[in-house]
């Protein structure tokens, strides 16, 4: 994993545990070059999902696209970001 601070490709995993939704793995990482600490989330992709548009065109499913749209729709509502992540994980799992 590349360090987001200095770009070093040799980072170390300090802590690894399941995320809140039990679908992802949360890893705390440390960069020995700059001393930076950061978190990564790893998800298993079991199959390729395809979205069928109303025009009949097929497009690969993009989780970030759905996440961006839901966050825009919920930005003026009192919904916690963790709750949105759980909702998106549930949709993808189904």
N, C-alpha and C positions, 0 to 999 in steps of 0.2 A: 504494500500500500504506500502510495506516495504522500509525503508530508505536505499538508496544505500551506505551511509557513515557509519552508526553505526548498521544497521540491526533492528532498532526499528520498530515494526508493527503499532504503533499509530502515523500516520502523519496527518496533517491538510491541507485541500485545501484552498489556499489563493486567487486564481483567476482561473476562468474557462471561456473559450471562444472557439468558433469554430476555427479549424485550417484553414490555407490558402486555402486548397482544399475543405472545407466545408463538408468533409466526416468524419473527426476525431474531437475529442474534446481535446483541449490543456488545461492541468491543471497545475498550478504552485502550488507546495506543499512545506510545511515547517515541519521540524522535531523538536518537542519541546525538545527532549532529547539532541541532539547535535547542534541544531541551523542551520542545513544544509537546503539548498533550492535546489529543483530539479524540472524538468518538466516531465510530463507523457503525452502520447498521447493515447487516447482510441478510438478504432474503433468498429463499430457494424458489427458483422458477421451474415449476413442474411441467408445464406445457405452454405452447405458444397460443395466446388468445387472439382472436380476430374479431374486429368490430365490423358489422355490416351497416353501411351508411344508408340513408333513405333513398339515395340514387341507385343503390344496389352495388356500389363499389365497396371492396373489402380493404380494410386497413389494419395493420398490426395494432394491438392494444398497447396503449402507453399510460402507465400508472401515473406518471408525473403530470400528464395532461388532465386526467381526471382529478387528481389532487389539487391542481391549480384552480380548476373550475369550481370545485366544492369550497375551497378556501375563499374565493371571490364571493360566492353566494352567501357564505356564513360570516363575512367580515364585520357586519354591523349587528351580529347576534352574539349573545353571551355563551358561546360554545368554546370549550377548552380545546387546544390543539391536539392533545392526546386523544380526546374523544373523536375528533375528525380522523386521526390516524387509525383508530380502531374500526371506525365505520368503513374506511376505504379497504382495510385488510379483510373485513367481513365480506364486502362486495366482491373483491378479487377471489377470495376463497370459494364463494358460491359459484 
